Amino acid sequence: MPLFLGFDLSTQQLKAILVDEHSAVVHESAVHFDSDLPAYRTNNGAIRGPDEGEVSSPVRMWLEAIDLVVHRVKHAGVDLSAVVAISGAAQQHGSVYWSDLAETSLSSMDPSRSLTEPGHLAPHAFALPNAPIWQDSSTAKDCADLEDAAGGPQRLADLTGSRAYERFTGPQIARVRALYSLSLSHTRSPPPPQIRRLKPNAYRRSARISLVSSFMPSLFLGYVAPIEISDASGMNLMDVMTCKWIDSLLDVCGGPDLRSKIGPQPVPGGTVLGKISNWWVLRWGFSPECIIAPFTGDNSATVAALSAPGDALLSLGTSTTLLLSIPPADTPPKRPTTSHLLSHPTTIDAQIAMLCYKNGALAREHVRDRHANRDWEKYNQLVESTPVGNNGYLGFYFPLPEIIPPNVCGEFLFTTRDGHPTPVDSIPSEAHPRAILESQFLSIKSRIVAILPPNSPPLQRMVVIGGSSANQTIRQLAADLFGIRVYVPESKEAAGTGGAILAKFAWWKQQNGGSGTFEEMSYGDVERMRLVAEPRSEVTKGYDRLVDAYHTPPGPKRPFLEKPSSSEPLKRARLEQDNPASEEKVALPDALNVTPPESSSRVEKHPGRRDAAGWAKSRKGKEKQTRNVGRRRGPRHAGPSETPKNEELEDEGPKPPRLPKRMTALLLGFCGTGCSGMQIQPNVRTIEGVLFDALVRAGAVSDDNADDPTKVNLGRAARTDAGVHAAGNVVSMKLIVNIPGVKDWVSRVNEELPPEIHVWGKVRVQGGFNARLSCDSRKYTYFFPSYLLIPPKPNSACVRSQHTAVASRGSFGDIPQHPFWDFPGVDSSSPEEDLARKRQWRVSAKDVDELRATAKKFEGTHNFHNFTVGRDFPDRSNQRNMIKIQIADPAVYGDTEWISVLFHGQSFMLHQIRKMMSALVLSHRTGTPADIIDELYGPRVVLVPKMPALGLLLEYPIFDSYNQKVTTVNEREKYDGSHVDFRPPIDFEQYRERIDTFKQKFIYEDMRTTEDRYGIFDAWIRYVDNYEGNDLLYLNPRGIIPASAVIKKDVKRRPKPFKESKRFDITNIKELKDEPPLEEESDSEEENISKPALEDMEG
């Protein structure tokens, strides 16, 4: 199977990504410059100084990173001879200066020597040891000189796609020329640093100048590679429409010699530059037939990986960046000075429009911290509780000097209640979260309309990436404001993956005689995207009207806004150019208070390569023969070949009258046995699925909304795993609360539910209510038999491992034998005999007190990364607040003594309680000091097993903040229970007697019966005790974590890893009965769950 290798040389690290012929990622490796190569003393991959604004990176560090990352790829077992093509991506704008010895050095590399071995390439192959990079801001004078020579900023943007920016390569070359040329020394102050005294003629000795993206393929080719057209667009030196160098600009930046130093004309992506040099074949085992394709910039590679012409790519990271793929057109795109236009890396005559805002996530987090108590859930709740247009409030937030609009810094607040934006000193605190999102997105939307040429086809979709792309509230607001569907990609490594796909493109073209388009190559590939938000047409119309309001200039106090542009909606086929004279002025108070409809409107059909149902068509225009089931959230019962009803068929008969829906909170309890968790999933029985079907049958959900729960904004306060029970939970959605002919709404719904799922009551809530976001905290109880606290059996693998550790280290102390195991024939007793004795055992008060003392270690805010899956130590979302942990006195039921532990926490990650319980029980029974809990909060990664799901019960979620808010409103407005705006608090205590009866009948009895019949907890503890590897050696009398128990991320395979058994996730008696014996099970670890998926699994 052919493999395609893509590199991504970013500021802080070098990644290597391999994809197969279907563009699926099969391997990833990385080298982090600061941590893996500390000898270079970089800070985030860069060195600042010596002059103010100077930022560079050591070229030798990049060489060593390439050696190291290829070593890691090969060491991971990848067959490098299967790699048929190599390409990649790199940070934009940076420049590498080759000496006059470079070509000879590259062509004669010795396979017995590494890239960084002294005298091999560095230092003599490079005129300068460090490469100026995109963070450099020392070229302000050079930018001014370049713009003056070109005829002004707009003229330079018309020629090259951008005005002069300090990070761009042309101005950087101009500064290097001035600093490192004796002949120009009179034009600058004498350069003080030693490097300039030692290399006064470095610029003259620079035989070739590469971008970082062309530096990389040069190493693989054995000679200096040409620059690629899309990355050349970030130099201020190339005509962005013809993709040819502009000689006059080359002369301004580098003098008459720069034309030869910069090399031949730029080449498009997909070009075969040549075959890999012999050094890589002999040293690393690459095939001599492996071809090398041009590398491009990281943004362009991301476009190649994630979008096609007609798509918008929105990066919501530290900065906010929009990349817009523009298909070839008769009229070229406009090139305003506040945006960039790049040549497309794969499609001749196509372009990429780029908008870059410096104040992205930083500004959003600033608003969150000041107005939402540093809590994203509170932030989202405030956004959702305010209407489109934010009640007439506008806000612009620039903690750092902004790029668009240029050099503006500060906070600017306005009200539009009088029809025009009027500066104000403050706006309500709850208005800020929506204000920053609307101002950021409106700025982008207004500029998209201005950039696109007339008669452009409508945008097809928006792909969002970056940290904020996981926030559903932000995703939905983007869908509504831009009026197009929003998707997120499966892979986070977009630039490296794009590089690998560009390698595949070059290879594919070669196989087809040098012809063919990128779209034709991609035909049939599975598109690895997930639809996360659909626009609501009425909301989009409101935002379309706001574009004019956004541009209405209020006077000198708002100097950063540009002249108005057209407010044509993006979804129209014809996008007009600016025409301020014909713009319609909007009555702002009405336009700015568009309230979203209570039911989502059907999304308009989009022409082009997506059909009416939203399925991707091939870029050749045919429909795909197979569809990626699960790629979109359509009708829950639809199979792979079903399509939603055609709009033309909807008038077949009279429709029933539309009944009003109200946002409602349902308080319910359930026994989770037999269900695959709380949340709706395709093709399995879940609590929400059963509940939603019952609501449809009862008439609380209309037929129009019966095919998709997202239409009624379904949400839950807490998610539960498969088989987990809940005495109380809250589900919120828009429901028909006055069902014709139904007097008792709750009883009618319960008639449609099985007895193990019961609705306690319903509460009319505020319009912006979301059960998960409005919930302050949750309470769970975990029940377990006290016999789990008995130490391991003397002949178990667990005890043998501990004794081995004691013998080898001499530091763990003695491991005494527990009196429970002090009887004749202990070594030959069967598990059944042991379990019978265990059930008669009773825990001492001393043991319970010690258990309570250890449980106190969980209280407070800690990093719980070792108590979940798929999260790294630095991830801030690992910080969770445990409010209180309470352990009740033991109680005997039947023959077995049980202990209950109550967990009250703000929120819980996937499996967190089961792993906390495991650490609590296992540390006690092995004599491990309670301090081990503190160790588990540290950066070292260890494996904490999961306790069985059988013992876990969600008691109820708590809504104190929401209850206080509605109570305050009710009292202030003097609303009583009969008033239409009265909102009662969410309170489970009024149903306490019924809940306790339900718990006893459907939960406790089921739990105890299952344990009595199958001994699940005993099977689990024996499974743990029989483990013979090193993963659990942190359970020892000294409470230290030995190195052998630490799991290292870069070690793919470790000896005898502990594997979780899926048997202990089962709570259904029938499933337990049908399961094979424990020894015959196929066990697997949970890993590779995406962060958005993990966030969706929290409760």
N, C-alpha and C positions, 0 to 999 in steps of 0.2 A: 504494500500500500504506500503510495507516495505521500511524503510529508512536506510541509511548507513552513519555513522558519522565519519568524518575524521578531525583530528587536525593537525595543522602545528605550532610547537613551534620554531620559528625562533629567531634570535638575538634580533630583535626589537619589535616583537609582537607575539601574539598567535591568530590563526585563527581557526574557526570551520566551516567546510563545510559539508553540507548534500546533498547526491545525492539519486536519486530514483533507481529503479531496471533497468532502461535504462542508468544509469550513467549520467543522466542530473542533473546539480546543481539546487537545489530547495531552498537553503538558505545559507547565509553567515553571520557570525558575527566575530568581531575582538576586541582585547584588545591591545592597544599600551602602552608599558611599561612606556615610559617617560611621556606621557601625561595623561594616565588613572591611573597610579600608581606612582605619583611623590614622594611619601614618601620614596621610595627606592633610590632616587637621582642617577639614572643611566643616562648615556649618550649614547643614541642609544642602550639602553637595557643592557649596560655593565658597569663595574667598573674597572678602571685601577689602578694598583699598589697593594700593596705598593712597591714591587720591580720592577725594570725596566723590561718591557716586559710582566708583569703579567696582565692578563685580565680575569675577572670572572663575574658571574651573581648570584644574591641572589636566592637561591632555594625557599625561602619563597615567593618571588615575583612571581615566576612561579605558586606556589600553589594558591595565591590570584587571579592570572590571570585566572586559570582554573575555580575557583568559579565564577568569574565575567562573563566569556564568556558563561558558561552554563546558568547562569542567563539570559543573553541577548538572548540566543537562545530560552529559555522557554518563556521569556517575549514577544518575537516576535510572539508567537502563535504556535510554533512548538510542536507537540505532541510527547514528548520524549518516550512514551510507544511504538511508532511505530518504534523506532530505534532497529534494530535486530542485528547489529554488529558495533563495534568500532575499528578503527585502526588510523594510522596517520603517520606524518613525524616530524622530528626534525632536528635542526642544527647538523651537524656531529661533531664528535670528543670530544665534551664536556663530562665531567664525574661528576657523583653525588655519594657521599660517605655516605652510610647508616650506622647508628650505630647498635650496638648489640640489641637495643630496637626497631628496625624498624619493624621486622616481627610482633611483638606483637602489636605495634601501628597501623599498617595497617589493621590487622585482627579485631581490636576492635574499629574501628572508630564509633563515636556517631553521629547519623543522626541529632541530634538537634544542633550540633556544625559545624561551617564551617571548611574548610581545614586549614585555617590560624589562627584559634582561639588559643590563647596561651595555651600550654600544650596539644594540640590535636595531632599534628604531629611535628611541629617545636617548639623548636629547638631539642628536645631530640631524634627524630628519625634520625637525621643526624649527622655524625661525624664532618662534615665541613659545615658551613652555606652557603658558596659560592661554586659554581661549576666552575672550570676552563673551558673555552670555546675555540672555534677554533681560536680566535684572539690572544690567548696567544703565545708569542714568547720567553719565558724565558727558554726554554729547550734545548738550543744549545748543552751543554755538555752532556746531557742525550741522545740526538740523536747520537752524536759521539760515546758514549759508546755502544749504541745498535748496530750501524753498525759494530763497531769493533768486538763485540761478535758474530755477525752473519756471519762475514767473508767478510765484505765490503758492500757498498751501492747496488751493483748489486745483490749480493747474497741475501740481505734482500728483494729487489724488487722481485726476483724470488720466494721467499717463501711467502711473504705477499701481493704482488701486488704493493708495493711502497717502495722506500727508506725511511729512517727516516726523518720525517718532524716535525718541532717544534710544530705544531698544533695537531699532532696525539696523540691519547690517551695513548699509551704505554709510550712514553717519559714524558707525563704529570703525569702519575701515578708514574713514577720513581722520579720525582721532589717532588711530594707530600710526597712520602715515606721518602725522605731525609729530607724535611723540618719539618715533623710532627712525627718523630720517635726519641725518646731519644737515642736509641741504636746506631743511625747513626749520632748523632750530631757532632761527631768528623770529619766527612767527609765534612762538610760545615761550613761556618761562622755562628755564632749564629744568628738565625732568629730574626730580630729586632722588627717586628710588634707585637702588644699586643696579637692578635689572636693566634700567635704561642707560646707565653708565657703561654696563658691560655689553649691551647690544644696541649701540647707536645706529647701526645700519640694518636693523632687523627687517624693516619694511622692504628695503632694497633687496635683501637676501631672500625675501618671500617669493619663491618661484611660482607657487600656486596658492590661492586662497579658497578654502572650502567652507561651506556651511557644515554644521554638525551632521546634518543628514547626508551630505556627500562625503564627509570624512569616513563614515562607517563603511560604505561599500568599497571605498578605496583600499581598505585593509583586506577585504576579501578578494578583490580583483588583482592586487599586486601593482596597481598604478592608480593615479589620482582620477577619481570618477567625475563626470560632469554633474552639474547641479540640476535638480528636478524642478519642473515649471511651477508647481504649486508652492513649494517652499521658497523658490526664487521670488515669489510675490511679496515676501516679507523683507525685501532688501532695499526698496526704493530705487532699484536699478533696472528693472525689467518692465517692458510695456506689457501691461496685464492682459491686453486684448490680442496682441500678436505673439506674445511669449518670446520676444527677442530683446537682447540687451539694448539699452539706450546709451549710445556712445557719449553723448554730451554729459549725462549724469555720471557715467563712469569717470570721465575726466575730472568732474568737480570733486568726487570723493577720493579718487586714487591716482589722478594724473594720467598721463598717456600710457603708463605701463599697466594700469589696472585691467585693460581689455585682455591682455595676455595672461595676467595672473588669475583672472576669474574663470578662464577656460572657455570651452566651446559654448555654443548656444544651449540654453536649458533643454532638457529632454522630458517627455511626458512619462507618467507612470505606465507600467506595463512594457517598457522597453527592455530588451535583453542587452545588458551592458557587456556581458562576457561570461566566461566560465570561472569557477572558483580557482584561486591560485594553488599551486602545488603544496605550499606550506600547510594549508588546511587539510589537504588530502593525506599527507604523510603524518602530520602531528595528531590530527583528531579523527581521521577515518571518514571524512566526507567523500562522496562520490566525485570523481574528476569531471563528471557530466553535470554537476550541480550548477545552475545558472544564477547570476547575480542581477537583480533588478534595482532600479533607483529607489533610494529611501526618500521619504517625504517628511513634512512637518507633522507634529503630533496632532494638531487640529485637523489637518487634511486626512491623516490616516484614520482618525475617529470618524470622519464623514464616510470614508470608504467602508468602514466596518458596520456602521449603524444606520446609514440613510442612503437614499437615492434622490435623483433630481425630483423636486417637488416636495421634499421633506424639510422640516425644520428640526434642528438639533439644539436643545437648550441645556447647557451645562450650569447646574445650580451649585457650584462649589464655592471656594473662597472668593473667586470672582464670578460674575454672571456673564456667560458667553453664549451668544446665539450664532449658530452656523446654519446658513440657509443655502441649500443646493438649488442653483438656478439653471434650468435646462437651456440649451442653445436657443437663441431667439434672434429675430431680425434686428430688433432694437436692443442695444446693449444696456445692462443695468446702470442706474445712476450711481455716482461715486461721491457721496457727500464726505466732508472732511471728518465727520464723527464716526465713520464706519470704515471697514476694510473690504476690498474685493480681491479674492485670490483666484488664480486659475485652478480649474478642477484637476485633481490628480489622475483621473481615469478617462474623462470625457472631453475631447477637444472641443473648443468653443463653448463649453459650459463653465460656470463660475461658482464660487462660494462667497456669499456675502457674510461678513463677520462683524458682529457688534460685541464689544468687550466693555464691561462695567467693573471698575475696581471694587466698588462697595456691594458685594453680593452677600454671602453668608455672614460676614462680619457685621454688616448693618442689620440683617434680620435678627441675629443673635443679640445685638445691642438693644433692639426694640423688645425682644423676648425678655431679656434680663430686667429691663426697666418697667415693663408694663404687664408681664405675665409671670412674675416670681421665678424666673429662670426655668420655667416648666413648659415644654413644648405642648403638652396636653392642654394646659390652660391657654396657651397662645392659640392653638387651633380652635378651642372652644370660643374664644373671643372673635376670631375671624368668622366662624360659622354663625354666631349670634348677631352679626351685623349685616345689613342688606347690601346689595350691589350698589356701588356709589358711595357707601360708607356714610350715609346720612349727610352728604354734602361736604365731608371733610377730606382734604388732600394733605399728604405729607411726603416730604422728600428728605432722605436721610443719607448724608455723606460723611461718615467718620473720617475717611481719608480723602485727599484731593481726587476728584473724580475724573474719569476719562470722557464720559458722556453724561452731562455736558462738561466741557473741559475745565479742569482746575477749580471747580466749585467744591467748597468744603463747608460743612455745617448742617443744621437742621432747619427746614423751611416748611412752615405750616400755613394752611389756607382754609378758608370756608367759601363755599360757592352758593350760599343760601340766597344771595341777592342777585344771582344770575351771572356773576363774574367772580373769578378767584380773587379773594381779598386776603392779604396777609394777616395772620393773627398770632398772638403770643403762645397760645396753647389750644389744644383740642382735647376732648375727653380721653382719659387713659385707655378706655376700652376700644377707641377708634384707631389707635396706632398700629396694631397688628395687621388689620386689613389695609390700612393706608400705605404701608411700605410695600406690600405685595402688589396692590393695584398700581402704585406709581412706577414700580420697576417694570411690571409687565406692560403697562400702557406706553411707557417709553419705547419698549421693544416693538410693540404692535404698530405704533405710529411710524416708526422708521422702516419697518418691513414694507409698508404700503408705499413709502417714498422711494425705496430702493428698486423694487421689482419693476421691470419694464411693462409697458401697456400690453394688453391682451394676454397677460400671463395666465396660465391655467391655475385653478385654485390649489392652495396647499393641501397635501393629502393627509398629513399627520404630523404630530410633534413627538419626538423622542427625547425624553428627559434623562439626564445622568447627573452625577454628583451627589453630594451628601443630602441635599434637601429633596432629591428625587424620591426618597423613601416616605416623604410626608404626604399622606393622602389628601389632606386639606389643600396643600399647595398645588398638588397635581390637579385636583378638581377645579380650583380657581383658574389654573392655566387653561384647562379645556374650555371652560366657560368664556374666558376673556378672549382667547384666540379663535374660538369657534371651531376647533378641530379636535380629533381624538388624540389622547395622550397615551404613549407607550413607554415602557421601561425595558431595557435589554437584560438578558440573562447574565451576560458577562460584564464584569467591572473593568477588565483590561482592554478597553476599546482601542487605544492607540497601537499596542503591540499586536492585537488581533488584526487590526487593519493592515499593519505591516505584513503579517503573514498572508492575508488575503491578496495584497498587492503582489507578493511573490507568486501566489497561485495564478493571478491574472497574467503575469508575464509568461509563466510556463504554459498556461492554457492557450495563449495566443501563439506561442511557438509551435504547439501541437497542431494548431489550425492554420499553419502557413503564414503566421504574422497578422492575420485579420481577425475580426470579431470584436464585439464591445463588452464592456464590463457587465452590462445588464444581461447579455446573452450567456456569459459565463455563469452568472449567478442564478440563471433560470433553473428551477428545481431544488435549489438549496432550501432547507428548512429555515424559516426566518425565526430567529430566537428572540422574539419580542413578546411582551405581555401587555395586553390592553388594561390600563388602570383607571382611565377616566374618560367619560363621553360628555360632549358639550350639551348643555340644555339651551335650546334655541331661544327661548324668551330671555334668558339671562344674557346670552351672547348679544342679542339685539340691544339690550341696555348698555353693554360695554361698547358696542359700536358707536352709540351716541355720545359716549364719554370721551372719545378721541378728540373731538373738537374742544370739549371743555378742558382737556388736558393741555391743549396748545394755546388757549386764550390768554394772551399776555396781560398781566395785571399792572404792569408799569415797572419802574426802575428797581423796585424791591425784589423783583424776580428776574434777575439778569441772565440766568442760565438757560432759559427756554428759547428754542429756536422758533422760526416762523411757523405758522400753522401748516399742516399738510392734510391731504385728503383723508376723510374718515370712512372710505369705502370698506365694507366688511371684507375680511380676508377670504371668505368662502365664495365670493362672487367670481365668476370666470374672468371678468374684465376688471383689472386693477388700474385705475386712472392715475396719471401723474398729478403732482401738486397743482391746485388751481384755487388759491385762496379766495379769489374774487367771487367764485360761484359756490362757496361753501355755505351750507345751511346752518344758521345759528339755532342752537337748541335751547329750549326753555329749561335751564339747568336744574331748578328745584325738582321738576318732574323727572328729568333724565337721570338725575343722580339718586333717585329713590326707587329704582326698579326692583321690585320684590320678586325673588324667584318663585315660579309657580309651585304648587304643592305636588304636582305630578310631573315627572320628567317628560319632556316632549321627545317625539321620535327624531332621531338624527337624520338630517338630509342625506340623500344619496350623494356620493362623490364620484364624478367621472374619473376616467383614467385607469390606473392599474389596481383599483380596489372596487369590488362590486358593492351592491346596495347593502349587503349583510356585513360588510366590513372585511371580508376575506381577501387576502392578497391575490391579485392576478399576477401571472408571470409578466416580466417586462417585455415579452413578445406579444402580449395582448390576450393570450389564452388563459382560461382558468386552470389552476392546478388540479391535477387528477386526484390528489389526496390532500386533505386538509388537516391542519395541526389541531387536533381536538384539544380543547382546554386553552387555546391561545386567546380566546376572548370569552367574556362572561355573557353568554347568550342564554337562551331558554334552558332551564335546569334539566328538562327531560329530553332535550334535543340530542339526537345521535350525531355521528360524524357527518352524515350526508344530509341532515335536515337543515333547512334554511328558514329564518323567520318569515312570517307571512308577508307576501308582497303587498305593497301599499294599494295597488290597484284592486286587490281582492277584498278590501276591508269594507266595501259598501254592499255586501251581499244581503244584508237584512237590517232591520231597525236595531239600533243599539239601545241597551237599557240606560235609564237616566244616570248621569254621573252623581254619585253621592259624595258629600264632603268628607275629606280625610283630615285627621288631626294627629299631630305628633304625640305618641302614647308610649308610656313605659309599662311593660308587662312584668309583674313579679311572679316568678314561677319556681317550682322545685322539681327535681327529677332524680330517678335512679338511672345512672349511666350505663348499667349493664345491658349489653346488646347493641350499644350505639358506638359509632366511631368518633366520639367526641362531641363537642358542642356545635362547632361551626359547620355550616353547610359545605359539603364536598360532593363531587359528582359520583354517582353510582354506588353510594354507601348510605346506610341509615345513620342520621345524626339527629341530635335534639332539635336544632333549628329547622332541619328539614321536615321533621314530623310536626313541629309547631306551625310552620308556615303552611303546610298542606291543610292542617286543621283550620287555620284562619281563613284560608280560601274557601273551604267547604262550609264554614259557618257564615260566610258573607262579609267578613271583616276586611278582606282584600278583594278588590274587583277583579273581574276576568282579564281586564287589560293589563293588570300588574301581576297576574298569577304566574307568568312564565319566568319572572326574574326578580328575586328579592331585593336587588339593588335599586329597583324602581321605587321602593318604599323606604329607602334609606335604612335598611336593617342594620342594627349594631347590637353588640352585647357588652355588658359590664365586665365579664370575666370569661375567658375561654377555658374549657376543661378538656383534658386528654380523653382518649378512648377509655370507656369504662368508669370514669370518675363521676362521682355523684355530686349533687348540689341540693342543699336544703333551701337555698334561696339564690336566685340570680335575676338579673334585669336584662330584658331585651327591649330595645326601642325601635320604633318604626312608625310610619304614617299609616293609620288604620281608619276604617269606617267605624266610628264609635256609635252611630245610631243605625243599627241594622233593621230594615223594615220587618215588622212582625215579631221582633225579639225584645222581650222585656228584661231578661237577665243576661246581659252580654257575656259575663264571665262563665256562667253555667252553660251557655250555648257553646262556647269554645271548648270547655272541658268535656262536653258530650262527644266531641270529635277527637279527643285525645285519649291515648291508652292510660290506664290507671297509674302507671309509674311516672307519668309526666302530668303535672297539675299546675294550673294558673291560679295563684292566690288572689290576685286582683290586678286592676289596671289603674294607671294614674295619668291624667292629662298633664303633659309637661310643656315647657316653653318650646317655641319653634326651633331654636338652635340646639336643642338638647341632643346629646350623643351619649349613650349609656357608658361607653368606655372612657370617653374624655371627661365626662362630668363626674365620674366616680373618684372619690378621694382615696379610698383604701379598700382592702378586701380582707376577709377572715376565712381561713381554712382550718380544718381539723384533720390530724392524721392519727389513726388508730393502729396500734400494733400489739401483738401478744408480748407480754413481759419476758417470756422465755428467750427472746432475741438477745437479752442482755447477758445470758449465760456465756462464759468464755468459750472459745473454740474447743472442739474435742481434741484430746492430746495427740492422737495419731493423724490429725488432719494436715493437709498440705500447708495451710496457713501457719500452724504451729511449727512445722518443719522449716518453713521459710524464715520465721522469726528466729529460731534457734540457729540457723545457718548464718543469719545476719549478726547475731550475738557472737558467734564463734569467729567470724571473719573480721569484725570491727572491735569486739571487746568493749563496747560502749553502751549497749542498750540495757545492761543489767539482767538480773535473773527474771525468768518468766514462770511464776509459780503455777501449779496445777490447782484448778478450782475444786472445792469439795464436791460439787455436783458430779464430777467425773471420777470421784474416788470410790470405785466399787469393783469387785472382781469381774473379770471378763469385759472390761470397758472397750478393749480393742476389737472385740469380736461382736459387739452388740449391733443389731440392725438399726437402720433409720427409723423403722416403725416402732421398735422398742424404745429408742431414744426419744421419739416424739411423745409417746405415752407418758414417759417420765417428765419431760419438759412441761407438759400441760398441767402437771401436778405441782410444779415448782412455783414459788411465790417470791417476788422481789422484796428486798429489805427496804426499810425507810431510809437507811444510809445510801443505798444505791439510788433511790429516787431523788434524794437531796443532791447527790453528786451530778445526776443527770440534769437537774434544774440549774445547777451552777454552770454546767457546760453550755446549756441552752441560752443563758444570758449573754454568751459571747456573740450570739447572732444579732442581738438588739443593737440598734443604731444604724448608721449608714456605712456600708462597706463595699468593697469590690468583690462581687460574687462570680467572677469569671470562671472559677473552678466548679461552680454549682449549676452550670448550664452547659449547652453545647454550642459550638460555632462562633464563639466570641473570644477575641484576644484581650490580653490584660489592659492595653491602653484605651480600649473602647470605653468612652464615658458612660455609655448606657448600662455598663455593668454595676454602676453605683446604685444600690437599692437600699431603701430605708425600711428596716424592720422595727415596727413600733413596739410590739410586745410579744414575747413567747411565754406561754403558760402551760405547765405540765400538771394535769389533774392527778389526784390520788388514784392508785390502781383499783379496778373493779373486776369482779369475777362474773363471767357469764358462762353457764354450763361448766365445763371442766377447765376452761382457760381463763387466765387473768389477763386483762387488757389495760393498756395505758393510752390516754389521749393527750395529744399535744396541740394546742391552739396557736396558730400563726396569724398575727395581725400585721400586715405590711401594706405599704403604699401600692406596690405592684410586684408581680413575680414573673421571672423569666421562665422559659421552657424547662420543665423538670426541676426547677429550683427547690421546691419543697421536698420532693422525693430524694434529692441529693443531700439537702440539709439534714433530713432525717437519717439518711445513711451515715453521714459523718458523725452525727450525734450517737447513734447506736453502736457503730463499729469502733469508734474511739473508746467508748465506755467498756465494751466487752473485751477489748484487747489491752486495757490498762494504759491507753495512750493519754497523756495529760491534756487538759482542756485547751492549753495553749496551741495545740495543733490547729484549732479553728483560726486563730490569728495568722498562723503560717499560710493557711489556705487562701487568705486574702492577698497574699504577696504575689510577685510577678511569676514565680515558678508554676508551671502547669503540671498538674497531676490528675489522675483519674479517680473520680469519686463515683462509685456505683449508684444506681437508682434503686431505691426501695420499691417494693411492689406497688402497682397502681391501686390495688384492692383497698388499701387503708385510707385513701385520700377523699376528703369531703369538703366542698365549698360551702361554708356556712351562709354567708351573704355579703354582698358589696355594701359599702357605706357611702352616703351622699350628703355629708354634713354641710359642705359649702353650698351645694345646690339648695338644700333644704332651708338653710339660713337665708339665702337670697330670695326664694319665693315667699318665705314667711315675712321677710321685711317688706316686700312689695305688697303682700296681702294686707299687712297691718297699716302701712302708709296710705294705701288707697282705700282702706276700709272695705276690702272685698270679703264677702262671706261665701259659703259653699255654693250658693245659687248664682253667683255672678259669673258671667261668661269668661272673664279673665282670671278667675280664681284658679290658683295652681296649688294643689295639696303637696305636702312633702312626701318623699319616698320612705316608707317605714314598714319594715317587716314585723315589728313587734305586735301589731294589731292582729296578725295571723299566727301568733306564737303557738297557741294550743293546737291548731290544725297542723302546723309545721312539725311540731314534736311528734304528733301521732303518725304523720307521714314518714318521718325519719325512722321511727321504730319499726314500722311495718315494711317499708320498701327499701330502706338503706341498711340499718343495723342488722336486721335479720338476714338479709341477703349476704352481707359481708361476713357475718359469723358462720352462716351455713356453708358458704364457700370455703372458708378456712377450715372448718371442722371436717369437711368432706375431702378436701384436696391438700391441706397442709401447705398452702402457698408460701407462707412466711418461713416455715421450716425448710422447704425446698430452696428458697432464696438464700437463706443463711448457709445451708450446706453447699450451695453452688459457689458462694463467696469463699467459704473455708477450703474448698477443693482447688482453688486457684493456686498455681505453682510459680507464677512469674514474679517480676519485681514491682509491678505497678502499685501494689498496696503496701509496700515496705515502709511507707510513712506512718503506718499504724504500729507504733512501738513504744515501749515504756519511757523513752527519752523525749518523745514528741518532736523529733527532728525529721526533716525530709531528706533522705539520702539522695545522692546524685543519681543512683540507679533507678529511683522512682520518678524522676523528672522526665516529662515527655517533651522532647525537642521537636520544634516545628519542622526543621529542615531534615529530620530523619524520617524517611517514609516508612520504613519497616523496623520495628523493634522486636526483640525476642519475646515470645509468649505474651502478647498483649492481652489484657483483660477484655473480654467481649460481653456486652450486655445480652441477655436472653430475652427475646420477645415474649416468652411465656409469662414473664412477670408483668407485662403490660396488660394481660388479659384479666378481666373480672367476670366474664360470662361463663357460667357453669357448663353450658353446652360446648363452648369453644375449648374449655379446659379438658372436657371429656374426650373431645376429638383430637386433641394434641398428641403427638408422639411422646414417648418418654424423654425426659430432660436430656439424657446422654445423646439422643439422636437428633437433637434440634440443630438447626443452622443458625448460628449467632452472628450478629453483625453490629458494629459500632455506628452510632449516628454521627455523620459528619457532612461537610459540604452543604449545609443549609444556608441559603442566602440570608443576609441581614434583614431585608424587608420581610422575608418569610418568618424569621424568628420574631420580629416585632409583632407580626400578625398572630403569633402563637402565645403572646403574653396574656396574663390574667391577673 
